[in-house]
Amino acid sequence: MAKTFSQSLEGNFMQYHQAIRIGQERARKSQMNLFSHAGFAMLTLTVKKSEGTFVPVGEQELVAIVQKPEGWITVIVDEEGYAKAQSKTLNETEAKEIKKKAVVAGIPEYAGKVKLV
């Protein structure tokens, strides 16, 4: 039996909310992990789009620093570079120091393009 438009919409709505729930759990874990190294961390992305569908951010944690117009931030990203948590704006030395602490604690460094909010 073919799905009606309403059933399809409802399924997409449920999938999106499930992706948000799982993504929030993963991003909060990354936020707490970054907090332990930086003393401050904000939750950033919880979902991403893959093949036209919303999916949770990945489980893997990698660390990187990003230069923004107002300064530098340290971020924890998933395997595709989606930022799950970020520090407050810092100077370059502080951002590098936090990244170094995270790497020493076992978080691999991410060298690709970081996708921010």
MIDOSE-1310 file (N, C-alpha, C; in nm, 2 decimals, decimal comma, always signed):
residues 117
makt	+0,08/-0,12/+0,00/+0,00/+0,00/+0,00/+0,09/+0,12/+0,00; +0,06/+0,22/-0,09/+0,14/+0,34/-0,10/+0,11/+0,43/+0,02; +0,21/+0,51/+0,06/+0,19/+0,60/+0,17/+0,13/+0,73/+0,11; +0,04/+0,78/+0,20/-0,02/+0,91/+0,16/+0,08/+1,02/+0,19
fsqs	+0,05/+1,14/+0,14/+0,14/+1,26/+0,16/+0,14/+1,28/+0,31; +0,03/+1,27/+0,38/+0,02/+1,29/+0,53/+0,11/+1,19/+0,60; +0,10/+1,06/+0,56/+0,18/+0,96/+0,63/+0,33/+0,99/+0,60; +0,37/+1,03/+0,48/+0,51/+1,05/+0,45/+0,56/+1,17/+0,53
legn	+0,47/+1,28/+0,54/+0,51/+1,40/+0,62/+0,53/+1,36/+0,76; +0,44/+1,28/+0,82/+0,45/+1,24/+0,96/+0,57/+1,16/+0,98; +0,61/+1,07/+0,89/+0,73/+0,99/+0,90/+0,85/+1,07/+0,90; +0,86/+1,17/+0,81/+0,97/+1,27/+0,81/+0,98/+1,35/+0,93
fmqy	+0,87/+1,39/+0,99/+0,86/+1,47/+1,11/+0,92/+1,38/+1,23; +0,88/+1,26/+1,24/+0,93/+1,17/+1,34/+1,08/+1,14/+1,33; +1,12/+1,12/+1,20/+1,26/+1,09/+1,18/+1,35/+1,21/+1,22; +1,30/+1,33/+1,19/+1,37/+1,46/+1,22/+1,38/+1,47/+1,37
hqai	+1,27/+1,45/+1,44/+1,28/+1,46/+1,59/+1,36/+1,35/+1,65; +1,36/+1,23/+1,60/+1,45/+1,13/+1,65/+1,60/+1,16/+1,62; +1,63/+1,22/+1,51/+1,76/+1,26/+1,47/+1,81/+1,37/+1,57; +1,72/+1,47/+1,60/+1,75/+1,57/+1,70/+1,78/+1,51/+1,84
rigq	+1,70/+1,42/+1,88/+1,72/+1,36/+2,01/+1,86/+1,29/+2,02; +1,89/+1,21/+1,92/+2,02/+1,14/+1,92/+2,13/+1,24/+1,91; +2,11/+1,33/+1,82/+2,22/+1,44/+1,79/+2,24/+1,52/+1,92; +2,14/+1,55/+1,99/+2,16/+1,63/+2,12/+2,24/+1,55/+2,22
erar	+2,21/+1,42/+2,23/+2,29/+1,34/+2,32/+2,44/+1,34/+2,28; +2,46/+1,32/+2,16/+2,60/+1,32/+2,11/+2,67/+1,45/+2,13; +2,60/+1,56/+2,09/+2,66/+1,69/+2,10/+2,68/+1,73/+2,25; +2,59/+1,69/+2,34/+2,61/+1,72/+2,48/+2,73/+1,65/+2,54
ksqm	+2,75/+1,53/+2,49/+2,87/+1,46/+2,54/+3,00/+1,53/+2,49; +3,00/+1,58/+2,37/+3,11/+1,65/+2,32/+3,12/+1,79/+2,39; +3,01/+1,85/+2,42/+3,01/+1,98/+2,50/+3,08/+1,96/+2,63; +3,04/+1,85/+2,70/+3,10/+1,82/+2,83/+3,25/+1,79/+2,82
nlfs	+3,28/+1,72/+2,72/+3,42/+1,68/+2,69/+3,51/+1,81/+2,67; +3,46/+1,90/+2,58/+3,53/+2,02/+2,56/+3,53/+2,11/+2,68; +3,42/+2,11/+2,76/+3,42/+2,19/+2,88/+3,53/+2,15/+2,98; +3,56/+2,02/+2,98/+3,66/+1,97/+3,07/+3,80/+2,02/+3,03
hagf	+3,82/+2,06/+2,91/+3,95/+2,11/+2,86/+3,95/+2,26/+2,86; +3,84/+2,33/+2,83/+3,83/+2,47/+2,80/+3,77/+2,55/+2,92; +3,69/+2,48/+3,00/+3,63/+2,56/+3,11/+3,50/+2,62/+3,07; +3,47/+2,62/+2,94/+3,34/+2,67/+2,88/+3,32/+2,60/+2,75
amlt	+3,20/+2,56/+2,72/+3,17/+2,51/+2,59/+3,02/+2,52/+2,56; +2,99/+2,55/+2,43/+2,85/+2,57/+2,38/+2,82/+2,45/+2,29; +2,70/+2,41/+2,30/+2,64/+2,31/+2,21/+2,62/+2,38/+2,08; +2,66/+2,32/+1,97/+2,64/+2,38/+1,83/+2,54/+2,30/+1,75
ltvk	+2,59/+2,22/+1,66/+2,50/+2,14/+1,57/+2,46/+2,01/+1,63; +2,33/+1,97/+1,61/+2,29/+1,84/+1,66/+2,24/+1,75/+1,54; +2,21/+1,81/+1,43/+2,17/+1,73/+1,31/+2,24/+1,79/+1,19; +2,25/+1,70/+1,09/+2,30/+1,74/+0,96/+2,22/+1,67/+0,85
kseg	+2,23/+1,72/+0,73/+2,16/+1,66/+0,62/+2,24/+1,57/+0,54; +2,19/+1,45/+0,52/+2,27/+1,35/+0,44/+2,17/+1,29/+0,34; +2,20/+1,30/+0,21/+2,12/+1,25/+0,10/+1,97/+1,29/+0,12; +1,95/+1,42/+0,15/+1,82/+1,48/+0,16/+1,75/+1,45/+0,29
tfvp	+1,81/+1,38/+0,38/+1,74/+1,34/+0,51/+1,82/+1,40/+0,63; +1,75/+1,44/+0,73/+1,82/+1,48/+0,85/+1,87/+1,36/+0,93; +1,99/+1,37/+0,97/+2,05/+1,26/+1,05/+2,12/+1,33/+1,17; +2,14/+1,25/+1,28/+2,22/+1,31/+1,39/+2,36/+1,33/+1,36
vgeq	+2,43/+1,43/+1,42/+2,57/+1,44/+1,41/+2,64/+1,31/+1,45; +2,75/+1,29/+1,40/+2,82/+1,16/+1,42/+2,87/+1,14/+1,56; +2,90/+1,02/+1,60/+2,95/+0,99/+1,74/+3,09/+1,02/+1,76; +3,17/+1,01/+1,65/+3,32/+1,03/+1,66/+3,35/+1,17/+1,71
elva	+3,45/+1,19/+1,79/+3,49/+1,32/+1,84/+3,63/+1,35/+1,79; +3,65/+1,46/+1,73/+3,78/+1,51/+1,68/+3,79/+1,66/+1,72; +3,91/+1,71/+1,74/+3,92/+1,84/+1,78/+3,99/+1,93/+1,67; +3,95/+2,05/+1,67/+4,02/+2,15/+1,57/+4,00/+2,29/+1,63
ivqk	+4,08/+2,38/+1,56/+4,06/+2,52/+1,59/+4,02/+2,59/+1,47; +3,95/+2,70/+1,48/+3,89/+2,77/+1,37/+3,91/+2,92/+1,39; +3,96/+2,99/+1,29/+3,97/+3,14/+1,30/+3,85/+3,20/+1,25; +3,79/+3,29/+1,33/+3,67/+3,36/+1,30/+3,71/+3,51/+1,30
pegw	+3,62/+3,60/+1,24/+3,66/+3,74/+1,24/+3,69/+3,80/+1,38; +3,62/+3,75/+1,48/+3,63/+3,80/+1,62/+3,74/+3,73/+1,70; +3,80/+3,62/+1,65/+3,91/+3,55/+1,72/+3,91/+3,40/+1,68; +3,95/+3,32/+1,77/+3,97/+3,18/+1,75/+3,87/+3,10/+1,84
itvi	+3,83/+2,98/+1,79/+3,75/+2,89/+1,87/+3,81/+2,75/+1,86; +3,79/+2,68/+1,97/+3,83/+2,53/+1,96/+3,70/+2,46/+1,95; +3,69/+2,36/+1,86/+3,57/+2,29/+1,84/+3,59/+2,14/+1,85; +3,48/+2,07/+1,88/+3,48/+1,92/+1,87/+3,38/+1,89/+1,76
vdee	+3,43/+1,82/+1,66/+3,35/+1,79/+1,54/+3,33/+1,64/+1,52; +3,24/+1,60/+1,44/+3,23/+1,46/+1,40/+3,32/+1,43/+1,29; +3,31/+1,31/+1,23/+3,40/+1,26/+1,13/+3,38/+1,33/+1,00; +3,27/+1,41/+0,98/+3,25/+1,49/+0,86/+3,28/+1,64/+0,88
gyak	+3,33/+1,67/+1,00/+3,36/+1,81/+1,03/+3,25/+1,90/+1,08; +3,13/+1,84/+1,12/+3,02/+1,91/+1,17/+3,05/+1,94/+1,32; +3,06/+2,07/+1,35/+3,09/+2,11/+1,49/+2,98/+2,08/+1,59; +3,01/+2,00/+1,69/+2,91/+1,96/+1,79/+2,92/+2,05/+1,91
aqsk	+3,04/+2,10/+1,94/+3,06/+2,19/+2,06/+3,17/+2,28/+2,02; +3,16/+2,40/+2,08/+3,27/+2,50/+2,06/+3,30/+2,58/+2,19; +3,42/+2,63/+2,19/+3,46/+2,71/+2,30/+3,41/+2,86/+2,28; +3,43/+2,94/+2,38/+3,41/+3,08/+2,36/+3,52/+3,14/+2,27
tlne	+3,51/+3,26/+2,22/+3,61/+3,32/+2,14/+3,74/+3,34/+2,22; +3,85/+3,30/+2,16/+3,98/+3,30/+2,24/+4,08/+3,37/+2,15; +4,20/+3,39/+2,21/+4,32/+3,43/+2,12/+4,38/+3,30/+2,06; +4,46/+3,31/+1,97/+4,51/+3,19/+1,90/+4,59/+3,10/+1,99
teak	+4,67/+3,15/+2,08/+4,75/+3,07/+2,18/+4,66/+2,99/+2,27; +4,55/+3,05/+2,32/+4,46/+2,98/+2,41/+4,39/+2,87/+2,33; +4,34/+2,90/+2,21/+4,27/+2,79/+2,13/+4,37/+2,68/+2,11; +4,49/+2,70/+2,07/+4,59/+2,60/+2,05/+4,62/+2,52/+2,17
eikk	+4,62/+2,58/+2,29/+4,65/+2,52/+2,41/+4,53/+2,42/+2,45; +4,41/+2,46/+2,43/+4,29/+2,38/+2,46/+4,30/+2,26/+2,36; +4,33/+2,28/+2,24/+4,34/+2,17/+2,14/+4,44/+2,07/+2,18; +4,56/+2,12/+2,23/+4,67/+2,04/+2,27/+4,62/+1,95/+2,39
kavv	+4,55/+2,01/+2,49/+4,50/+1,93/+2,60/+4,41/+1,82/+2,56; +4,32/+1,85/+2,46/+4,22/+1,75/+2,41/+4,30/+1,64/+2,34; +4,40/+1,67/+2,26/+4,48/+1,57/+2,19/+4,55/+1,48/+2,29; +4,61/+1,54/+2,39/+4,68/+1,46/+2,50/+4,58/+1,37/+2,57
agip	+4,46/+1,42/+2,58/+4,35/+1,33/+2,65/+4,30/+1,23/+2,56; +4,34/+1,22/+2,43/+4,30/+1,11/+2,34/+4,21/+1,15/+2,23; +4,17/+1,28/+2,22/+4,08/+1,32/+2,11/+4,17/+1,35/+1,99; +4,15/+1,28/+1,88/+4,23/+1,30/+1,76/+4,20/+1,44/+1,70
eyag	+4,31/+1,49/+1,63/+4,29/+1,62/+1,56/+4,22/+1,61/+1,43; +4,14/+1,70/+1,40/+4,07/+1,70/+1,27/+4,13/+1,81/+1,18; +4,17/+1,77/+1,06/+4,24/+1,86/+0,97/+4,15/+1,90/+0,85; +4,03/+1,86/+0,84/+3,94/+1,90/+0,73/+3,87/+2,03/+0,75
kvkl	+3,78/+2,06/+0,66/+3,70/+2,18/+0,68/+3,59/+2,16/+0,78; +3,59/+2,26/+0,88/+3,49/+2,25/+0,99/+3,36/+2,32/+0,94; +3,25/+2,26/+0,97/+3,12/+2,31/+0,94/+3,06/+2,37/+1,07; +3,04/+2,50/+1,07/+2,99/+2,57/+1,19/+2,84/+2,60/+1,17
v	+2,78/+2,65/+1,27/+2,64/+2,70/+1,27/+2,63/+2,81/+1,17
